[in-house]
Amino acid sequence: METYRLLVDENCPMCCLYEKAFCAHGLLSRENQTSYQSCPPSLSNTVDMDRARNEIALYSVNKNETSYGINALLRLLGSKYSWIERLGKLPVIHQFLLLLYGFISYNRKVIYPVKIKADKKDCRPDLHRGFRWAYIISVALSTGFILNHFTPNLFAYFKISPNPILEYLICFAQIAWQLAVIQFIKKEVTLEYLGNMSTVSLLGGFALLPYLFIGQVYTISPILCFTYFFAVVCFMLLEHLRRCTILNLPIILTLSWITFRCVVLLLLFIQYS
C-alpha cells in the first residue's frame, strides 16, 4: 500500500474536515497528516511550500513525488476507490473540479478568517483576483435571491409589492459603496475586505433560511418577522466588526456599512410613502 503524507492548513475548517473524512474511511492515518504550520524540514524541503499555501499537498513516500490541489485529493481517493480518480480525470469533469477547488481554496481565508500567530507559518493563499471577484459576485447573487424571498414578508405588512430586482440592486450597491470607502482607508486590502464583507452577507442570508422554511408550514406574525430580521442584522453587525478586527481595519468601515443600510431604508421609505 502506498504511503502518503498529507499537508494541510490547520486553520482551515474545510481542510480539517476532509482530513478527518479521509481518516474515517481508511485512506489516511493520523501519523500521515502534517499541518503546514508545523511542517518538519524533511518534508518542507521536498514539497513546494509556496504552492502548498494555495493547494493542499500530498507527498507519496513510495514514489517520492508530490500532488497538489484537486489532483492530490483524486489521487488519495483513487488509492481506495479507483473509479473516482478515473471519473475525476475525465477532461470536462477535471476542468470543472479544478475551477471549483480554486474557487474554494483561494477564498478560504475570507470564508473563515483567522488571526495569524507570530510564531506560526502563514498559510494564507495568494490573492487570485478572478476567483475573488467570482466569489463576491456569486455571493451577491445568492444573497439577493434569498432576500427576494424574505423581504415580501416585511413589505406585506405595509401592503407593498417590492420590485423583484430590488434586492439584487441593494446587494451590488453595497459592494460599490464599501469599495469606494475602503479605497480611502486601506486600498491594499480592498479585495480581502470585500471578500469578508460578502461572507457576512452570505451568513446573514443563510440565517434567514430557517424562517423561510418554517414560513412554508406555519403562519408567522409580522412582529416576529421584524424581530427575527433585526436579530439577523445584529448578528451581521457583530460579525462584520469581528472580521474588521482580524484585518486590523478601523471601525469607520462598520459605520459606513451601517450608514449604507440606513440610506437604503430612507430611500425605500421615501419611495413607498
C-alpha positions in Angstrom: 0.0 0.0 0.0 1.3 3.4 -1.0 2.3 5.6 1.9 1.3 9.3 1.9 1.9 12.4 3.8 -0.9 15.0 3.6 0.0 18.6 4.3 -3.0 20.7 5.3 -3.7 24.2 6.7 -4.6 23.6 10.4 -6.5 26.9 10.5 -8.9 25.9 7.7 -12.0 24.1 8.9 -12.7 22.7 5.4 -9.1 21.2 5.2 -9.5 19.7 8.7 -13.0 18.3 7.7 -11.8 16.3 4.7 -8.7 15.3 6.6 -10.9 13.7 9.2 -13.1 12.2 6.5 -10.0 10.5 4.9 -9.1 9.0 8.2 -12.6 7.8 8.9 -12.6 5.9 5.5 -9.2 4.4 6.0 -7.5 6.5 3.3 -5.1 8.1 5.7 -3.8 7.6 9.3 -3.2 10.2 11.9 0.5 9.6 11.6 0.4 10.5 7.9 -1.0 14.0 8.4 1.1 17.1 8.8 0.0 20.7 9.3 1.5 23.4 7.0 2.2 25.5 10.1 4.4 22.8 11.8 5.8 21.0 8.7 9.2 19.4 9.5 12.3 20.2 7.3 12.3 16.7 6.0 9.0 17.4 4.3 9.3 21.1 3.6 12.5 20.5 1.6 10.6 18.1 -0.6 7.3 19.9 -1.1 6.8 23.2 -2.8 5.7 25.1 0.3 4.7 28.2 -1.7 2.4 26.2 -3.8 1.1 24.3 -0.8 -0.3 27.6 0.6 -2.7 27.6 -2.4 -3.3 23.9 -2.9 -3.3 21.0 -0.5 -0.1 18.9 -0.9 0.0 15.1 -0.9 3.5 13.6 -0.8 4.0 10.0 -1.9 6.8 8.4 0.2 7.0 5.4 -2.1 7.2 7.4 -5.4 9.0 10.4 -3.9 6.6 12.8 -5.7 4.0 15.4 -4.7 0.5 16.0 -6.0 -1.3 19.3 -5.4 -4.9 20.5 -5.1 -7.7 18.5 -6.7 -5.1 16.1 -8.2 -3.9 15.3 -4.7 -7.5 14.7 -3.5 -8.3 12.5 -6.5 -5.1 10.5 -6.0 -5.8 9.9 -2.4 -9.4 8.8 -3.1 -8.2 6.7 -6.0 -6.0 4.7 -3.7 -9.1 3.0 -2.4 -11.8 4.0 -5.0 -10.1 3.9 -8.3 -13.3 4.7 -10.2 -13.4 8.1 -8.5 -10.0 9.0 -9.8 -10.7 7.8 -13.3 -14.0 9.8 -13.3 -12.3 12.9 -11.9 -9.6 12.7 -14.6 -12.1 13.0 -17.5 -11.3 16.3 -19.2 -14.6 18.1 -18.7 -15.1 16.9 -15.1 -11.4 17.6 -14.3 -11.6 21.1 -15.6 -14.8 21.7 -13.5 -13.1 20.3 -10.4 -10.0 22.5 -10.9 -12.2 25.6 -11.1 -14.3 24.5 -8.1 -11.2 23.7 -6.0 -9.6 27.0 -6.9 -12.7 28.9 -6.1 -12.8 27.4 -2.6 -9.1 27.3 -1.9 -8.3 30.9 -2.9 -11.2 32.2 -1.0 -11.0 30.1 2.1 -9.4 32.9 4.3 -12.3 35.3 3.5 -14.8 32.5 4.2 -13.2 31.7 7.5 -10.6 34.3 8.6 -8.1 33.7 11.4 -5.6 35.9 13.2 -2.1 34.7 12.2 0.1 34.0 15.2 3.6 35.4 15.1 5.2 32.1 15.8 3.3 30.2 13.1 3.9 29.9 9.3 1.3 31.9 7.3 -0.7 29.6 5.1 -2.8 32.4 3.6 -3.2 31.7 -0.2 -2.2 34.2 -2.9 -4.8 36.7 -4.0 -6.4 35.4 -7.1 -8.5 38.4 -8.5 -10.6 36.2 -10.8 -11.7 33.8 -8.1 -12.1 36.6 -5.5 -14.5 38.6 -7.8 -16.3 35.4 -8.8 -16.9 34.8 -5.0 -18.0 38.4 -4.4 -20.4 38.4 -7.4 -21.8 34.9 -6.7 -22.4 35.8 -3.0 -24.3 39.0 -4.1 -26.5 37.0 -6.4 -27.2 34.3 -3.8 -27.9 36.7 -1.1 -30.2 38.8 -3.4 -32.1 35.6 -4.3 -32.7 34.7 -0.6 -33.7 38.3 0.3 -36.0 38.4 -2.7 -38.0 35.6 -1.0 -37.7 37.0 2.5 -38.5 40.8 2.1 -42.0 40.2 0.8 -42.8 39.2 4.4 -41.7 42.6 5.6 -43.2 44.6 2.7 -46.6 42.8 3.1 -47.0 44.4 6.5 -47.1 47.8 4.7 -49.1 46.3 1.8 -46.3 47.0 -0.7 -45.2 44.7 -3.6 -41.4 45.1 -3.9 -39.6 45.2 -7.2 -38.1 41.7 -7.9 -34.7 43.2 -8.8 -34.6 45.5 -5.8 -32.6 43.2 -3.5 -30.0 42.4 -6.2 -29.5 46.2 -6.7 -29.0 46.7 -3.0 -26.5 43.8 -2.7 -24.4 45.2 -5.6 -24.8 48.8 -4.4 -23.4 47.7 -1.0 -20.3 46.3 -2.7 -19.8 49.6 -4.7 -20.4 51.7 -1.6 -17.8 49.8 0.6 -15.4 49.6 -2.4 -15.3 53.4 -2.5 -14.8 53.7 1.2 -12.0 51.1 1.5 -10.1 52.9 -1.2 -9.6 55.8 1.2 -8.8 53.8 4.2 -6.6 50.8 3.2 -6.6 50.3 -0.5 -4.2 47.4 -0.5 -6.7 45.1 1.3 -9.7 46.0 -0.8 -10.4 42.5 -2.1 -9.6 40.9 1.2 -12.2 43.2 2.9 -14.8 42.8 0.2 -14.5 39.1 0.4 -15.0 39.1 4.1 -17.9 41.6 3.8 -19.5 39.2 1.2 -19.2 36.3 3.6 -21.0 38.4 6.3 -23.9 39.0 3.8 -23.9 35.3 2.9 -24.1 34.2 6.6 -27.0 36.7 7.0 -28.8 35.2 4.0 -28.3 31.6 5.4 -29.6 32.8 8.8 -32.9 33.8 7.1 -33.4 30.3 5.5 -34.9 28.7 8.7 -37.6 31.4 8.8 -38.4 30.8 5.1 -38.7 27.1 5.6 -40.9 27.4 8.7 -43.0 30.1 7.0 -43.9 27.5 4.4 -45.7 25.4 7.1 -46.8 28.0 9.7 -48.2 31.5 9.6 -45.7 33.8 11.3 -46.8 37.2 12.7 -45.3 40.4 11.3 -43.8 41.3 14.7 -41.9 38.0 14.8 -40.8 38.6 11.3 -39.4 42.0 12.1 -37.8 40.7 15.3 -36.1 37.9 13.5 -34.8 40.1 10.8 -33.4 42.6 13.3 -31.7 39.8 15.2 -30.0 38.7 11.9 -28.9 42.2 11.2 -27.4 42.5 14.7 -25.5 39.2 14.2 -24.2 40.5 10.8 -23.1 43.7 12.5 -21.1 41.8 15.2 -19.6 39.5 12.6 -18.6 42.5 10.4 -16.9 44.1 13.5 -15.1 40.8 14.3 -13.7 40.4 10.8 -12.6 44.0 10.6 -10.7 43.5 13.9 -8.9 40.4 12.4 -8.0 42.5 9.3 -6.8 45.4 11.5 -9.4 47.7 9.9 -10.9 50.8 11.7 -14.5 50.9 12.9 -15.3 53.5 10.3 -15.8 50.7 7.8 -18.5 49.2 10.0 -20.1 52.6 10.4 -20.1 53.0 6.7 -21.7 49.6 6.4 -24.4 50.7 8.8 -24.8 54.1 7.0 -25.5 52.4 3.7 -28.3 50.3 5.2 -29.8 53.4 6.8 -29.7 55.3 3.5 -31.4 52.3 1.8 -34.2 52.3 4.4 -34.6 56.0 4.0 -34.9 55.8 0.2 -37.3 52.9 0.5 -39.4 54.9 2.9 -39.5 57.9 0.5 -40.2 55.6 -2.5 -43.2 53.9 -0.9 -44.6 56.5 1.4 
